[in-house]
Amino acid sequence: MSAMSIEEVLMKYTDNLMAIPGVVGTGQGFFDGESCIKVFVVKMTPELEDKIPEKLEGYPVKIKETGVIRAER
């Protein structure tokens, strides 16, 4: 596992992940009882699966299709 906390890993990589077309957010979550990094995408595509790493600094990365995310007014 990484010497960095998951919060530090998110801070380090969020800008890079958000620069990928189709990515609309990142966050921390759980998968199979362990901490993971979540990457939210408008629509799951093979291209996005290829561009988003399976792990970052030892933490698993899970992709979730959410559609477009808009701020509430």
C-alpha positions as a Python dict, from the first residue, in 0.01 Angstrom:
ca = {
    (1, 'M'): (0, 0, 0),
    (2, 'S'): (106, 359, -56),
    (3, 'A'): (290, 565, 200),
    (4, 'M'): (41, 840, 111),
    (5, 'S'): (-313, 848, 246),
    (6, 'I'): (-597, 803, 0),
    (7, 'E'): (-685, 1171, 49),
    (8, 'E'): (-329, 1270, -53),
    (9, 'V'): (-348, 1043, -358),
    (10, 'L'): (-680, 1200, -460),
    (11, 'M'): (-533, 1550, -425),
    (12, 'K'): (-229, 1448, -631),
    (13, 'Y'): (-422, 1287, -921),
    (14, 'T'): (-764, 1456, -939),
    (15, 'D'): (-655, 1729, -1182),
    (16, 'N'): (-504, 1471, -1419),
    (17, 'L'): (-813, 1249, -1400),
    (18, 'M'): (-1050, 1544, -1452),
    (19, 'A'): (-855, 1643, -1764),
    (20, 'I'): (-964, 1318, -1932),
    (21, 'P'): (-1265, 1393, -2156),
    (22, 'G'): (-1574, 1224, -2011),
    (23, 'V'): (-1459, 1229, -1647),
    (24, 'V'): (-1693, 1438, -1432),
    (25, 'G'): (-1565, 1373, -1081),
    (26, 'T'): (-1348, 1181, -838),
    (27, 'G'): (-1392, 1068, -482),
    (28, 'Q'): (-1314, 814, -217),
    (29, 'G'): (-1521, 503, -166),
    (30, 'F'): (-1512, 138, -72),
    (31, 'F'): (-1501, -174, -285),
    (32, 'D'): (-1495, -523, -136),
    (33, 'G'): (-1437, -371, 208),
    (34, 'E'): (-1128, -170, 115),
    (35, 'S'): (-1074, 196, 37),
    (36, 'C'): (-1071, 286, -330),
    (37, 'I'): (-1061, 585, -556),
    (38, 'K'): (-1380, 641, -753),
    (39, 'V'): (-1376, 805, -1093),
    (40, 'F'): (-1715, 923, -1216),
    (41, 'V'): (-1772, 933, -1593),
    (42, 'V'): (-2057, 1052, -1813),
    (43, 'K'): (-2060, 724, -2007),
    (44, 'M'): (-1839, 419, -1977),
    (45, 'T'): (-1640, 361, -2295),
    (46, 'P'): (-1348, 133, -2382),
    (47, 'E'): (-1137, 446, -2440),
    (48, 'L'): (-1202, 569, -2087),
    (49, 'E'): (-1128, 227, -1942),
    (50, 'D'): (-792, 239, -2122),
    (51, 'K'): (-709, 592, -2002),
    (52, 'I'): (-806, 552, -1635),
    (53, 'P'): (-553, 346, -1438),
    (54, 'E'): (-660, 39, -1241),
    (55, 'K'): (-456, 156, -941),
    (56, 'L'): (-306, 482, -816),
    (57, 'E'): (-27, 465, -560),
    (58, 'G'): (-149, 117, -464),
    (59, 'Y'): (-516, 211, -420),
    (60, 'P'): (-767, 41, -652),
    (61, 'V'): (-954, 270, -892),
    (62, 'K'): (-1318, 199, -971),
    (63, 'I'): (-1507, 369, -1254),
    (64, 'K'): (-1874, 460, -1211),
    (65, 'E'): (-2099, 579, -1491),
    (66, 'T'): (-2309, 870, -1362),
    (67, 'G'): (-2420, 1067, -1665),
    (68, 'V'): (-2377, 1443, -1666),
    (69, 'I'): (-2341, 1601, -1322),
    (70, 'R'): (-2476, 1954, -1281),
    (71, 'A'): (-2461, 2185, -981),
    (72, 'E'): (-2795, 2262, -819),
    (73, 'R'): (-2905, 2623, -806),
}
